[in-house]
Each structure stands twice: as structure tokens, then as C-alpha cells.
Amino acid sequence: MRAAPPWVAEFYDRKSAAAGPSGILAHHHERAQAIARFGGVTSGRVLELGSGAGGSAVATALAGYQVTCVELSEVRTGYARQLASEHPAARLEIVQGDFMTVELQDRFEAVVIWNGFGVGSDEDQRALLDRIAGEWLAADGVVVLDVFNPAGWILDAGQEVVDEETGLRQRVDFDGILNRLLDSWWFDGPNGEPTTQSVRCYSPVDLELLLQGGPLRISALELDGRPLAGDQGLVTGALGRAWGYRARIAPRSAQEEARHDMRAPRSQD
């Protein structure tokens, strides 16, 4: 079974150790609300993959859902457990592990990935989506993904700043051949060696191609809480400047599955 790339645990441990715990912020509540507003799931079980310091998971549990969250980083998992202890009414199970390999027994009405889709290769994303559909998603469940969009990262490529939260040097770049954002941080001082996260970006058509031949399909896209359509998709529109957008993904119907059984094999990376 495929595992997370080797850099992932170190990068997020070190970044989170520098930043400290986040608590529950406004965007965490927005994500929790999006499960009903955009995903259409108003109750039941929610699985969050790549749950970070726990802000979104706790906010989702406080919104009335029963939540299981999975996070690889030991530092972030510790922050999440501390945050959960401050909200004992929240129905929340925290699992430290790699969501590419972790074993979970339950089925969920919603599976959400707020900030971790695209880590690894295209085949890694397909393997993850196949696991979600085959092992974790309830029959009428939905997947809600925040997807990194190439355009915004291309616009910001080459920018270097001192991060206000951590005081660390940070540089953003973009690999136009592999369509990946490169986010480098200098954890050992401004003259040390950087540690870089590399994340695959998908335009909406790239996401559609990624899902071809698989058990899931796009059922809706949105950007900043509004349906993504028409002029928003132009280079001069909102998508032409956005770092990311949100996708609702659902199982294919029986008829769609039958058509896909006759498909050609998936192309390789």
C-alpha cells in the first residue's frame, strides 16, 4: 500500500512546532458549515483526512457531527488532542497515522480533505480516492475536497517573505512541468537549508481527468462559496488568481459504472 512521501512528517512537524497551536479560527467554522451547505450532509459521521492541529475537526464536531480525524504529524496530533480536551462535548476521535495506509472500520456520510489533497503523485491521489470510495464512504456519502489550483501559485512563484506567524523565511515557487507548487521554509535559520513541500495542483479539467476511470465523479465546484462557472473560469476571472477551489465528489451511478467498465486503461503519470 502506498505511503505518504518521506518529507511530509518532518515538514509539518517542524512548521507546526514553529507556529504553535491554532485553536479554532473563522476558516475552521467555515469548513464545518460547508459540509452541510456545499456537501449536503447535515448530520452523521465525518472523516477528516490530514486534520492538522484539529481546528476544523473540533469545529465540525461542535457543529453536531460525529468526527474521526487522521493526521500524520505527531506535533499536530498533540495540538489537536489538547484542543479536543478543551471541548469535552465534541464527539471526536483523533487518529495519528498516514491516511494512505491507516485502517479504519467505519463508513462515513462525508469524507473531507481541507488542505492535503495533492501530496504525492497522481497515482497516489487515485489510490486515496479509491480507498475513500471502497472502504470509508457510505453508500450515499460525499467527498469534499479543497483542491490547489495552478493559476494562483504561478502568479506568486518566486515570492519570498518572512512569515508573520513564525518569523521564518519562506519562498513559493512552481514547477510548470509537473504542475506542482513548491513551498520552501528555512527552519534552521535564513542561511540554512530549506525544507520544501511539493503539492500537485489540479485545474478543474485536470481533476476531471484524474477521476476518469475511477469510482467517483465531480458533482459540483465552488470558489469562495459561489458556484464555479462561466466567466469565473477565465484567466481574467476569479479562478485565474485563486490558490484553490472546492470540489464535491460523489460515487458514480450504476449506469456510469457500467460505462466505465468498458473504458480504456487509465493513462500513467
Secondary structure, DSSP 8 states (H G I E B T S, - for coil): -----THHHHHHHHHHHHH----S-HHHHHHHHHHHHTT---SSEEEEES-TTSHHHHHHHHTT-EEEEEE--HHHHHHHHHHHHT-TTS-EEEEES-TTT------EEEEEESS-TTBS-HHHHHHHHHHIIIIIEEEEEEEEEEEE-HHHHHHHTT-EEE-TTT--EEEEEEETTTTEEEEEE-TT-TTS--EEEEEE---HHHHHHHHTTSSEEEEEEEETTEE--GGGGSTTSGGGT-SEEEEEEEE--HHHHHHHTT-------
